[in-house]
């Protein structure tokens, strides 16, 4: 981490309150793509229809990501196409093609632009203000939040338990970088706080090579980690309303 420099103006410290210690809940114990299924030949019910709609959204998300990363060739994906077609037929009323479904559900089509193009749908009408953005934007935002949360928690553990803090400046530099991809009013303030004291931490780590940083700096790093988790929590609540999903599942 030697050689890193981050410059910034004098900063206003983030306020500390009980929310700083509130846990950030991440769901890592569930699969990303869930395909809803039903048993037997029962007539469609409200719950079955909702399950089919949820399953279809999961399949469209999978299709969108595969298309985004060029994982589907020109011939398509027969397995995924078959699963989508099967789920479309379970809707009430049934839909017989993905193109017909997306033509009716314009808001859903806007969330999955590449899947819509894959289905042969012409460009959907322009989105109104404050409409649901493409689902890829949510994944990008979640990835950025995940980076901040993971590194802040690791840094908080390292500053507390490790007896050698020589890598702390490098971790702080990464945290400063990751925060740059997060949207939120408090983010810039926290990044400036990091930049303001980074040189001091870097010099102390070099001076105390192989040892812990002075207590005043370890406490400052712990505070930065708490504030980074709070910033991520606040940013997660402001990612936007997936209105098209709520209305489609209603």
Secondary structure as UniProt FT lines:
FT   TURN            2..3
FT   HELIX           18..21
FT   TURN            40..41
FT   HELIX           46..68
FT   TURN            69..70
FT   TURN            74..75
FT   HELIX           78..89
FT   HELIX           98..104
FT   HELIX           106..111
FT   HELIX           113..118
FT   TURN            119..120
FT   TURN            129..130
FT   HELIX           135..161
FT   TURN            166..167
FT   HELIX           168..179
FT   TURN            180..181
FT   HELIX           185..207
FT   TURN            208..210
FT   HELIX           215..237
FT   HELIX           243..249
//
